[in-house]
Amino acid sequence: MSPEHKLPLHQEVMLLSLKDEKGTIESGAYYHMAIGAAILAELLLSGRIDVEQDKKKKFARVIRDGSLGDPLLDECLQRIVNSRKRQQLHTWVSRFANLRNLKHRVARDLCRNGVLKEDEDKVLWIFKRKVYPEVDPRPEREIIRRLEKAIFQAGPVDGPTTALVAIAHGSNLLKNAIEKKRLKERKDRIQRIAAGDAAGKAAKDAVQAAQAAAALTAVIAASSVATTTAIASS
């Protein structure tokens, strides 16, 4: 696979979520919600759906059916097409995030592209699990280069990169690509990109998918803290 090959957003999110050598998910990463948001963002950026606003609620509306050439994206689009009633963006993010075997489906696509390899390790020396160590670092390096260019330089940011910054920022994935200290110094710039201020209409719609995921991950994070606190005090 050539370094110029462009991956879909959900595969880029997966690469940011995985530890390169171990092939396991980085701690503190709400990767499943991020992948759900990336799928919705991809459908928005591809012009298959758009955002329909009704008062304060934002719904996904199909404007063009047809295959995108990616089985996962096609399945998710058909779920929106076949839905009996319109659903809000955050509902679709959650539904996509909870698709059966989502992590393995995305990781195996990256394996077929020669970016990852499928392997096994053991948890506590007993339980086997699938892991996906990186074998071709070039695509992830290109992703990080794009993120750094967007964050540390001025000027407009293209739609897919805008959506990726917003998703990675909202789901705690940026720190896997860029040092925390450097991110802190560019906090305002990151927030402007994540708000869609440096993007066009399609990217702003995609950012709304990312923001829907960010809202859900915040709820998940709060629930996790509450559960941990309750267990500790019991």
FIVEX-73440 format. One record per residue (C-alpha): residue number from 1; x, y, z. Coordinates in Angstrom, 1 decimal. Layout:
# FIVEX-73440
<kelum k="NUM" x="X" y="Y" z="Z"/>
...
# end
This chain:
# FIVEX-73440
<kelum k="1" x="0.0" y="0.0" z="0.0"/>
<kelum k="2" x="1.4" y="3.4" z="-1.0"/>
<kelum k="3" x="1.7" y="6.2" z="1.6"/>
<kelum k="4" x="-0.5" y="8.4" z="-0.6"/>
<kelum k="5" x="-3.4" y="6.0" z="-0.3"/>
<kelum k="6" x="-6.2" y="7.8" z="1.5"/>
<kelum k="7" x="-8.0" y="5.8" z="4.1"/>
<kelum k="8" x="-11.7" y="6.4" z="5.1"/>
<kelum k="9" x="-12.2" y="8.4" z="8.3"/>
<kelum k="10" x="-13.2" y="5.4" z="10.4"/>
<kelum k="11" x="-10.0" y="3.5" z="9.5"/>
<kelum k="12" x="-7.9" y="6.6" z="10.4"/>
<kelum k="13" x="-9.7" y="6.7" z="13.8"/>
<kelum k="14" x="-8.8" y="3.1" z="14.3"/>
<kelum k="15" x="-5.2" y="3.7" z="13.6"/>
<kelum k="16" x="-5.1" y="6.5" z="16.2"/>
<kelum k="17" x="-6.9" y="4.3" z="18.7"/>
<kelum k="18" x="-4.4" y="1.4" z="18.5"/>
<kelum k="19" x="-1.0" y="1.0" z="20.2"/>
<kelum k="20" x="1.3" y="0.5" z="17.3"/>
<kelum k="21" x="3.4" y="-2.5" z="18.5"/>
<kelum k="22" x="0.8" y="-4.3" z="20.8"/>
<kelum k="23" x="-2.2" y="-3.8" z="18.5"/>
<kelum k="24" x="-4.5" y="-3.1" z="21.5"/>
<kelum k="25" x="-6.6" y="0.0" z="22.2"/>
<kelum k="26" x="-5.0" y="2.9" z="23.9"/>
<kelum k="27" x="-6.3" y="3.5" z="27.4"/>
<kelum k="28" x="-8.8" y="6.3" z="27.8"/>
<kelum k="29" x="-9.8" y="6.3" z="24.2"/>
<kelum k="30" x="-13.5" y="6.2" z="23.4"/>
<kelum k="31" x="-12.7" y="4.6" z="20.1"/>
<kelum k="32" x="-16.1" y="3.0" z="19.4"/>
<kelum k="33" x="-17.9" y="6.3" z="19.7"/>
<kelum k="34" x="-15.2" y="7.9" z="17.6"/>
<kelum k="35" x="-15.6" y="5.3" z="14.9"/>
<kelum k="36" x="-19.4" y="5.8" z="14.9"/>
<kelum k="37" x="-18.9" y="9.5" z="14.5"/>
<kelum k="38" x="-16.3" y="9.0" z="11.7"/>
<kelum k="39" x="-18.8" y="6.8" z="9.8"/>
<kelum k="40" x="-21.5" y="9.4" z="10.0"/>
<kelum k="41" x="-19.0" y="12.1" z="9.1"/>
<kelum k="42" x="-18.0" y="10.1" z="6.0"/>
<kelum k="43" x="-21.6" y="9.8" z="4.9"/>
<kelum k="44" x="-22.0" y="13.6" z="5.3"/>
<kelum k="45" x="-18.8" y="14.5" z="3.5"/>
<kelum k="46" x="-19.6" y="12.1" z="0.6"/>
<kelum k="47" x="-23.0" y="13.9" z="0.0"/>
<kelum k="48" x="-25.0" y="10.8" z="0.8"/>
<kelum k="49" x="-26.8" y="12.5" z="3.8"/>
<kelum k="50" x="-27.2" y="16.0" z="5.2"/>
<kelum k="51" x="-28.3" y="17.6" z="8.4"/>
<kelum k="52" x="-31.9" y="18.5" z="8.8"/>
<kelum k="53" x="-32.5" y="21.0" z="11.7"/>
<kelum k="54" x="-35.8" y="21.0" z="13.6"/>
<kelum k="55" x="-35.7" y="23.5" z="16.4"/>
<kelum k="56" x="-32.7" y="22.5" z="18.5"/>
<kelum k="57" x="-32.6" y="18.9" z="17.2"/>
<kelum k="58" x="-30.4" y="17.8" z="14.3"/>
<kelum k="59" x="-31.5" y="14.8" z="12.2"/>
<kelum k="60" x="-29.7" y="12.8" z="9.4"/>
<kelum k="61" x="-31.6" y="12.9" z="6.1"/>
<kelum k="62" x="-30.7" y="10.8" z="3.1"/>
<kelum k="63" x="-30.2" y="12.8" z="-0.1"/>
<kelum k="64" x="-28.5" y="10.2" z="-2.3"/>
<kelum k="65" x="-28.4" y="6.4" z="-2.1"/>
<kelum k="66" x="-25.9" y="4.1" z="-3.7"/>
<kelum k="67" x="-22.7" y="2.3" z="-2.8"/>
<kelum k="68" x="-19.6" y="4.1" z="-1.6"/>
<kelum k="69" x="-17.4" y="1.0" z="-2.3"/>
<kelum k="70" x="-17.0" y="0.3" z="1.4"/>
<kelum k="71" x="-19.2" y="-2.5" z="2.9"/>
<kelum k="72" x="-19.3" y="-0.9" z="6.4"/>
<kelum k="73" x="-20.2" y="2.6" z="5.1"/>
<kelum k="74" x="-22.8" y="1.0" z="2.7"/>
<kelum k="75" x="-24.4" y="-0.9" z="5.6"/>
<kelum k="76" x="-24.6" y="2.2" z="7.7"/>
<kelum k="77" x="-26.1" y="4.2" z="4.9"/>
<kelum k="78" x="-28.7" y="1.5" z="4.3"/>
<kelum k="79" x="-29.6" y="1.6" z="8.0"/>
<kelum k="80" x="-30.5" y="5.3" z="7.6"/>
<kelum k="81" x="-32.3" y="4.7" z="4.3"/>
<kelum k="82" x="-34.4" y="1.9" z="5.9"/>
<kelum k="83" x="-35.2" y="3.6" z="9.1"/>
<kelum k="84" x="-38.9" y="4.0" z="9.6"/>
<kelum k="85" x="-38.5" y="7.4" z="11.2"/>
<kelum k="86" x="-35.8" y="10.0" z="11.1"/>
<kelum k="87" x="-33.2" y="9.9" z="13.9"/>
<kelum k="88" x="-31.0" y="12.5" z="15.4"/>
<kelum k="89" x="-27.2" y="12.6" z="14.6"/>
<kelum k="90" x="-26.2" y="11.4" z="18.1"/>
<kelum k="91" x="-28.6" y="8.4" z="17.7"/>
<kelum k="92" x="-26.9" y="7.3" z="14.6"/>
<kelum k="93" x="-23.4" y="7.8" z="16.1"/>
<kelum k="94" x="-24.4" y="5.5" z="19.0"/>
<kelum k="95" x="-26.0" y="2.9" z="16.7"/>
<kelum k="96" x="-22.9" y="2.8" z="14.4"/>
<kelum k="97" x="-20.6" y="2.6" z="17.5"/>
<kelum k="98" x="-22.5" y="-0.4" z="18.7"/>
<kelum k="99" x="-22.4" y="-2.4" z="15.5"/>
<kelum k="100" x="-21.5" y="-6.1" z="16.2"/>
<kelum k="101" x="-17.7" y="-6.7" z="15.9"/>
<kelum k="102" x="-17.1" y="-3.1" z="14.8"/>
<kelum k="103" x="-13.5" y="-2.9" z="16.0"/>
<kelum k="104" x="-12.6" y="-6.2" z="14.2"/>
<kelum k="105" x="-14.4" y="-5.3" z="11.0"/>
<kelum k="106" x="-12.5" y="-2.0" z="10.7"/>
<kelum k="107" x="-9.2" y="-3.5" z="11.8"/>
<kelum k="108" x="-9.5" y="-6.4" z="9.3"/>
<kelum k="109" x="-10.0" y="-3.9" z="6.5"/>
<kelum k="110" x="-6.7" y="-2.4" z="7.5"/>
<kelum k="111" x="-5.2" y="-5.8" z="7.6"/>
<kelum k="112" x="-6.4" y="-6.4" z="4.0"/>
<kelum k="113" x="-4.7" y="-3.1" z="3.0"/>
<kelum k="114" x="-1.4" y="-4.3" z="4.6"/>
<kelum k="115" x="-1.4" y="-1.6" z="7.3"/>
<kelum k="116" x="-2.1" y="-4.0" z="10.3"/>
<kelum k="117" x="-1.8" y="-7.7" z="10.9"/>
<kelum k="118" x="-4.2" y="-9.9" z="12.8"/>
<kelum k="119" x="-2.6" y="-11.7" z="15.8"/>
<kelum k="120" x="-3.5" y="-13.1" z="19.2"/>
<kelum k="121" x="-2.2" y="-12.6" z="22.7"/>
<kelum k="122" x="-3.4" y="-13.6" z="26.2"/>
<kelum k="123" x="-4.9" y="-11.6" z="29.0"/>
<kelum k="124" x="-3.7" y="-12.8" z="32.4"/>
<kelum k="125" x="-2.0" y="-15.6" z="30.5"/>
<kelum k="126" x="-5.4" y="-17.3" z="30.2"/>
<kelum k="127" x="-7.9" y="-15.6" z="27.9"/>
<kelum k="128" x="-7.1" y="-15.2" z="24.2"/>
<kelum k="129" x="-7.9" y="-12.0" z="22.3"/>
<kelum k="130" x="-7.4" y="-10.7" z="18.8"/>
<kelum k="131" x="-4.8" y="-7.9" z="18.5"/>
<kelum k="132" x="-3.8" y="-5.8" z="15.5"/>
<kelum k="133" x="-0.2" y="-4.6" z="15.5"/>
<kelum k="134" x="0.9" y="-2.1" z="12.9"/>
<kelum k="135" x="3.1" y="-3.4" z="10.0"/>
<kelum k="136" x="3.1" y="-0.4" z="7.7"/>
<kelum k="137" x="3.5" y="2.9" z="9.7"/>
<kelum k="138" x="3.3" y="5.2" z="6.7"/>
<kelum k="139" x="-0.5" y="5.7" z="6.6"/>
<kelum k="140" x="-0.5" y="6.7" z="10.3"/>
<kelum k="141" x="2.5" y="9.0" z="9.8"/>
<kelum k="142" x="0.5" y="10.7" z="7.1"/>
<kelum k="143" x="-2.5" y="11.1" z="9.4"/>
<kelum k="144" x="-0.3" y="12.6" z="12.1"/>
<kelum k="145" x="1.3" y="15.0" z="9.5"/>
<kelum k="146" x="-2.2" y="16.2" z="8.5"/>
<kelum k="147" x="-3.2" y="16.7" z="12.1"/>
<kelum k="148" x="-0.1" y="18.6" z="12.9"/>
<kelum k="149" x="-0.4" y="20.8" z="9.8"/>
<kelum k="150" x="-4.0" y="21.6" z="10.7"/>
<kelum k="151" x="-3.3" y="22.3" z="14.4"/>
<kelum k="152" x="0.1" y="24.1" z="14.2"/>
<kelum k="153" x="-0.4" y="26.2" z="11.0"/>
<kelum k="154" x="-2.9" y="28.9" z="10.2"/>
<kelum k="155" x="-5.4" y="28.9" z="7.4"/>
<kelum k="156" x="-8.3" y="26.7" z="6.2"/>
<kelum k="157" x="-8.5" y="23.0" z="6.9"/>
<kelum k="158" x="-10.0" y="20.5" z="4.4"/>
<kelum k="159" x="-13.3" y="18.7" z="5.3"/>
<kelum k="160" x="-11.9" y="15.2" z="6.2"/>
<kelum k="161" x="-9.1" y="16.7" z="8.4"/>
<kelum k="162" x="-11.6" y="19.0" z="10.1"/>
<kelum k="163" x="-13.8" y="16.1" z="10.9"/>
<kelum k="164" x="-10.8" y="14.0" z="12.1"/>
<kelum k="165" x="-9.6" y="16.8" z="14.4"/>
<kelum k="166" x="-13.1" y="17.2" z="15.9"/>
<kelum k="167" x="-13.5" y="13.5" z="16.4"/>
<kelum k="168" x="-10.1" y="12.9" z="17.8"/>
<kelum k="169" x="-10.4" y="15.9" z="20.1"/>
<kelum k="170" x="-13.8" y="14.9" z="21.4"/>
<kelum k="171" x="-12.9" y="11.2" z="22.0"/>
<kelum k="172" x="-9.5" y="11.8" z="23.7"/>
<kelum k="173" x="-7.5" y="10.4" z="20.7"/>
<kelum k="174" x="-5.3" y="13.5" z="19.8"/>
<kelum k="175" x="-2.9" y="12.7" z="22.7"/>
<kelum k="176" x="-2.1" y="9.4" z="21.0"/>
<kelum k="177" x="-0.7" y="11.3" z="18.0"/>
<kelum k="178" x="0.7" y="14.5" z="19.4"/>
<kelum k="179" x="2.4" y="15.3" z="22.7"/>
<kelum k="180" x="0.0" y="16.7" z="25.4"/>
<kelum k="181" x="2.2" y="19.8" z="26.0"/>
<kelum k="182" x="2.1" y="20.8" z="22.4"/>
<kelum k="183" x="-1.7" y="20.2" z="22.2"/>
<kelum k="184" x="-2.2" y="22.4" z="25.3"/>
<kelum k="185" x="-0.3" y="25.3" z="23.6"/>
<kelum k="186" x="-2.7" y="25.1" z="20.6"/>
<kelum k="187" x="-5.9" y="24.6" z="22.6"/>
<kelum k="188" x="-7.7" y="27.5" z="21.1"/>
<kelum k="189" x="-6.8" y="26.5" z="17.5"/>
<kelum k="190" x="-8.0" y="22.9" z="18.2"/>
<kelum k="191" x="-11.3" y="24.2" z="19.5"/>
<kelum k="192" x="-11.8" y="26.5" z="16.5"/>
<kelum k="193" x="-11.2" y="23.6" z="14.1"/>
<kelum k="194" x="-13.5" y="21.3" z="16.1"/>
<kelum k="195" x="-16.2" y="23.9" z="15.9"/>
<kelum k="196" x="-15.9" y="24.0" z="12.2"/>
<kelum k="197" x="-14.7" y="27.6" z="12.0"/>
<kelum k="198" x="-12.0" y="26.8" z="9.5"/>
<kelum k="199" x="-14.2" y="24.6" z="7.3"/>
<kelum k="200" x="-16.8" y="24.7" z="4.6"/>
<kelum k="201" x="-20.5" y="23.6" z="4.8"/>
<kelum k="202" x="-19.9" y="19.9" z="4.3"/>
<kelum k="203" x="-17.2" y="19.8" z="6.9"/>
<kelum k="204" x="-19.3" y="21.8" z="9.3"/>
<kelum k="205" x="-22.0" y="19.2" z="8.9"/>
<kelum k="206" x="-19.4" y="16.4" z="9.5"/>
<kelum k="207" x="-18.2" y="18.3" z="12.6"/>
<kelum k="208" x="-21.7" y="18.0" z="14.0"/>
<kelum k="209" x="-21.4" y="14.3" z="13.9"/>
<kelum k="210" x="-18.1" y="14.6" z="15.8"/>
<kelum k="211" x="-19.7" y="16.9" z="18.3"/>
<kelum k="212" x="-22.6" y="14.4" z="18.8"/>
<kelum k="213" x="-19.9" y="11.7" z="19.6"/>
<kelum k="214" x="-18.1" y="14.1" z="21.9"/>
<kelum k="215" x="-21.4" y="14.6" z="23.9"/>
<kelum k="216" x="-21.9" y="10.9" z="24.1"/>
<kelum k="217" x="-18.3" y="10.2" z="25.2"/>
<kelum k="218" x="-18.7" y="12.8" z="27.9"/>
<kelum k="219" x="-21.7" y="10.9" z="29.3"/>
<kelum k="220" x="-19.8" y="7.6" z="29.1"/>
<kelum k="221" x="-16.8" y="9.2" z="30.9"/>
<kelum k="222" x="-19.0" y="10.6" z="33.6"/>
<kelum k="223" x="-20.8" y="7.3" z="34.1"/>
<kelum k="224" x="-17.4" y="5.4" z="34.3"/>
<kelum k="225" x="-16.2" y="7.8" z="37.0"/>
<kelum k="226" x="-19.4" y="7.5" z="38.9"/>
<kelum k="227" x="-19.3" y="3.7" z="38.7"/>
<kelum k="228" x="-15.6" y="3.6" z="39.8"/>
<kelum k="229" x="-16.4" y="5.9" z="42.7"/>
<kelum k="230" x="-19.4" y="3.8" z="43.8"/>
<kelum k="231" x="-17.3" y="0.6" z="43.7"/>
<kelum k="232" x="-14.4" y="2.2" z="45.7"/>
<kelum k="233" x="-16.7" y="3.5" z="48.4"/>
<kelum k="234" x="-18.8" y="0.3" z="48.8"/>
# end
